[in-house]
Amino acid sequence: MDDLDHRTLGVKLKLWHLQDDAPGMVFWHPRGHAIYRVLEDYVRRRMRRAGYAEVRTPQLLPRELWGRSGHWDKFGAHMFRVDDGEQAMALKPMSCPCHVQIFNSGLRAWRELPIRYAEFGACHRNEPSGALHGIMRTRAFEQDDAHVFCREQDVEDEVARFIALLRETYRDLGFADCEVALATRPLVRAGDDVTWDWAEAALGDAARRCGLAPQINVGEGAFYGPKLEFSLRDRMGRSWQCGTVQLDGVLPQRLDASYVAPDGSRARPLMIHHAIFGSFGRIIAILLEHHGGVLPFWLAPEQVAVAPIAQAHAGYAAAVLAAFAAAGIRAVAYDGADTLSRRIVAAHEMAVPVMAIVGGREMRDGRVTLRERDGAQADLPLAEALFRLQARARPGSGVADTLVPVAQS
């Protein structure tokens, strides 16, 4: 593994570890979980603003449910099975049948549609050991999973809504654009050709409405419907498939989902499946390799390292640390017995974007010296330092990030 491989970076930066006796299971350390939580909170805010209600569903469900949905026939060999002596159970490999259960829990009317559910769903898949790859492909992972229950006339608007959400998110992560492909009907599939014709055309039209020109991936669709697949190209020119949106008329039928139509009859909703990241582990690995381990300020697990020049300044350094924390800045104390220069090197090795250095002058005047990773420094009043760093911590704010000197006050 090279130094920019996420598996190397994860250990070096103390983000997570994997164990031979728990293959494909990630042990997230505090620094790694901080990145994880920032991304989750970011997507949660985005989804809430886009009209999604967050839900939570069980990990362990009856095998019978997976049989009715069709997932047992398709994925049964890769599902973790549990026999409790009463009925066969399985850990969920995805959340879609669970969301249908929530939809089915009450009588739905056409006026309620579209209904949008989002879940950070913990999933388990018994992947072959040879297919496992760091935190990119694991046996336990969490998806930013979402499903929309809607009518046929809603599909294009809902897909366009998701594409806009996905592109904004990718831009905030540092990817100016993404590539898109339309995956069409596989040889083994559910549903008739008329339904597939309409679904493929609807997804293609929605993509073109958003200014995208999808390439066609023949036969790569899900067994229940076609999908748009979105890929990110990193700084090394590698393409990573992440987001997806899938159009499904099969699962609502198999799990007997229905709503009351305007004429009082019962009608089947369509179901749109989508995810922006696919899995949190995968997107974190991609971001680490894309940024060479030095994440943008808003994503960095520790954004500021507070370092007193000498022990006499430790009290003021603690007050500065508390002020950063109160302002929502992830700050950590670098106040050990080592020299200041060694502490600067240590923070640099941990990819901390900014150091806040305090000495006698800063303590006397209520100021702080911010030091960038490239050595550029700015001596600022503490209040102004807080203001600048808060602005820089907002995703997509347009505020200059690392390696850009901060102007002197």
N, C-alpha and C positions, 0 to 999 in steps of 0.2 A: 504493500500500500504506500502511495506517495503522501507527502506532507499535507496535500490539499484534499485528500480523500476524507469524506465525512467520518469514516470509522476512526481514522487517526485524529482528526480534529475533536471528535467527541471525547476521547480520552484525554488529549492534551489540555482541552479547555474545561475539563471536569464537568461535562454535561450529562453523561449517562454511562452505563456499562451493560454488557451482555455477559451471560454465563453459559458455560458448556452444559450445565445440568438443567438449564431452562432455555433451550434453543428458540430463538425468535421472540423472546420476551424481554422487553426493555425495562431496565431499572433507571428511572429518571432521577438524577441528582438535583439539588436545589437550583444550580445555575441553568441546567437544561430545562427543568420544569418552569423556570421563569420565562424562558422563550416560548415554551408551549402555552403557558397561560396568557401571555400577551397576544399571541395569535388567536387563541380561542376567544378572548374578550373582544378583540377587534372584529372577528367574524360575527360574534353574537350581536354587537351593536349594529353592524351592517344588515344582518338578517332582520333584526327587530324593525329597523327603519324601512325595510322593504316589505313589511307586512306579514312576516312569519311569526307564528307562535311556537315557542320552544316547548318540546315534550321530552319525556324520559320513558324508556320502555325496558322490559326485563332482558336479562342476559340468557336465561335458560327457559326454553319453550318446548312444548310438546312436538315430538317428531311428526305427529299427524298434521300440524299446521304447515310444516315445511313440505309435507307430501302434497297437501292441497294446493299450495302456492306453485309447485313445480320445482322448487329449489332442491328438494331431496334428490330427484332424478338427475338434476344438473350438477349439483355441488356436494351430494351426500358423501362422496369419498373424501372430501376435504373438510367435513364438519366434525367437531368434537362431540361425541355421543356420551350420554349419561343414562344409566339404567338405575332408577331408584327403587326397583322392585315392584312398582305399581304401573308405571307407563314409561315408554321410551321418550327420552328428552334429548335436546341438542343445544349447544351454545350457538347463539345467532352469528352467522357470517355477514349479515347485513340487516338493516332495520326496516326495509320496505313492508314486509308482511305485518310487522308490529304497528306501523302507521295506519294500515288498513283497519286493524282492530280498533284503533281510536276513532277513525272515521265511522266505523260501523256501530259505535257504542250508543248512538242516538239517531233519531229520525232526522235526515237532512233534507232541506228544501233548496230548490234551484237558486233562490235569492241569496243563499249563504255562499255559493260558489263564486270564485275560487276559494278553497280552503287550503292554507299553506302551513305545513308543519316542518319544523327544523329540530334536529337532534345531534348532539355530539355523542354519537353512538359507539360504544365500546364493542368491537367485533373480534371474533376468533375464527381463524381458518387454519386447518392442519396442512400447511404448505410443506412440500418435500424439503428435506434439509438442504439439498443442493440448490434450491431456489431462493433460500434466505440470503439477504444482502444488507448487513448493517441494520439501520433503522428504516431503510427504504422499503424493504419487504420483510415482514415479520409475521408471526402467528397471532399476535395480539396487537391490536391497533385501534385508533379512534378516528372515525370519519366525521366530516362536517356534512352530515346527511340531511337532505331535505326532500319533501314530496309535496306536490300540488295536486289537489283533486279539483277537476274543472270540467267544463263542457267543451265540445269541439271548437266552438267559436272563440274560446278563451286561449287556445293553445298558442297562437302566434304571439300574442301580447305577453303571455307568461314566459315563453322562451326568450323573447326579446328583453324582458325585464331581467331575467337571469344573466343573459350575456352581458348586459350593461353592468350589472353587479360584479360579475367575474372580471371584466376588463379593468374596472376601477380598482379592484383589489390587487390585481397583478401589477398595475402601475405603481400602487403604493409600496409593493414589495420590491420594486426596482426593475420590473420587466416592462419595457415600453409597449410591447405588443405580444400577441400569441398567435400560434398557428392553429388551424381548425380543420378537422376532417369529419365527413359524414360517413358513419359506419352503417352499412346496409344489411339486409336480411341474410342470416346465416342459412346453411343448408338444413340444419335441424332447428326448427323454430315452432312456436305456437302462433295461432292466428292465421287468417286467410290472406291471399294475395291482395285482395281489394283493400283490406285494412293496412297492409304493409305499404301499398302504393301511396295511400293517403298520408300515412305517418311520415314516410321518407320525404314526400313533397312538402309537408308542413314544416319539418325541421329545416330543410334546405331553404325554404322561403323565409323563415325567421332569421336564419343566418345572413342571408343576402340583404334583408331589410336592415340589419345592423352593420352593413358594409363589409361583410366577410365573404370570402369566396372559398368555400370548403372543398378540399380534395375528397375524392370518393374512395373509401376503403371497403371494397366489395366483400360481403360476407362476414364482416367483423362486428355486426350488431349484436345486441343481447338477444337471448332466445325469445323474449317477449316484445321486442321493439327496437327500432333504429336508435342511434345516438349520435350526438355531436361530441367529439373528443377534442379537448384543448391542450396544446402542448406549449411549454416554455422553452426558449433557447437561452442557455446560459452563456457566460463570458467566454467559455472555451468552445462555443459553437455546438454543444450537445443539446439534443432535444429531449425533453422530459414530458410525458403525457401526465397531466394532472386532473384538470376539471372535466366534467362530463355532464351532459343533459340527455335524458332518455325519455322517449314517449311510449307509453304502455297502455294498451287496452286489454291486456290479458289478465293481469293480476286482479284488477277490480272484478272481473267476471269470475275468476276461480275462487275468490274469497267473498263473493256475493255482496260487493259494495253497491249501494244504490242511493238515489235521492228522488225526491218528489218533483216531477217535471211540472211546467206551467199548466198542463192539462189535467194534472192530478194523477197521472200514471207514474210508475216506477221506471227510472232510467239509470243506466250505468254511467258513472263518471269516467273520464280519462284520468290517467295518473302520470304526472311528470316527475321523474327522479332526477335529482342533480346534486352535485358536489363541486365546490370550488377547488379545494385542495386534494380531495381523494383520501388522503390520510395525513395526519399531523406529522408523523415521523418522516414520511416521504418529503413533504414540503420543507421541513426543517433541514433535512439532509441536503436538499437541492439548494436552499438558501446559503447554507454553510459553504458548500463547494463553489457556488456562484460568487460569493463575496470573499472567498479565501479565508474564511473563519472570522473576518472582521465585519460583523453585522452592522447595518445602519443603526444610528443612535436610538431610534424608537424601538428597535428589536433587541438591542444588546441586553444580556441578562443583568449586567451591572453597567450602568451608564456613566457613573462618575466614581472615581476613587479619591477619597478625601485623605490628604497626607499632610500632617503637621511637620514642619521643618525640624523641630526639636520637641522634647518631652514637655517643655514649658508651654508649648502651644496646643497641647492635647485637649485642654478644656474648651478652647475656642473651636478646635476641629470637631469636637463632639457636637457643639451647637450648630456648626455648619452642616454636619451630617444630618442632624434632626430637621434643620430647615429644608434640606433637599427632600427628605422623606415626606415631610408635611406637604411639599409642593408636588408630590407624585413622581419624583425622580428616584430611580433605583440607584442608590449610592451605598458604597461600602468603605469602611475605614482601612487605610493602609498606614497603620501607625505602629508597626513593629520596631524592633531594636536596630534593624538594618539602616544603612545610610539612605538619605533621600534618593540618591541616584539609583541605588539597588531596588528601592521600592518602585521607582518609575519604571525600571526594566521589568519588574514583576507584573505590574499592571499592564504593561505593553504586551507581555507574553500571554496574559489572560484576555487580550483583545478588548480591554476597557477603553471606550472611545475618548474619555476626557479625564484629566486629573485636576482636582481642586487643591492647590497648594496654599497652606496658610503658615505664616510666620509672625514675627513680632509686629511688623508694619500692618499686615492684614488684620491682626487681632486688635491693634490700636484704633484703626480707622473703619472697622466693620466691612472689610473688603475680602476678596478672594482672588487668587491668580488661577485662571483656567489655562491648562496646558493641553494642546491637541497631540495626537499621536505623531504628527510630523514635526513636533517641537515648537510650533507657533504658540505664543502666549498672549493673554490679555489680562490686565489688572482691572477688576471691576468691583463696584459696590455689590454686596451680597444680593440685594434686592434685584439689581439688574442682571446678575448672573442667573438667578432663579428664573427671571422672565425670559431670558434668551434660551435657556435650556428647556423650559416648558414648551416654548414655541417649536423648538427643534424636535421635541419628543412626539409631536403630533404627526401621525401617518399622513403622507400626501400634502404636508403643509407648504412644501416648496422651500423650506428653510435649508440653507447649505448644511451638508453633513460633514463627516470626518475628512481630514486632510485639507480643509479649507480654513485659512487663518481667521480667527475672530478679530474684528476691528477693535482697536484700542478705544476706550471710552474717553 
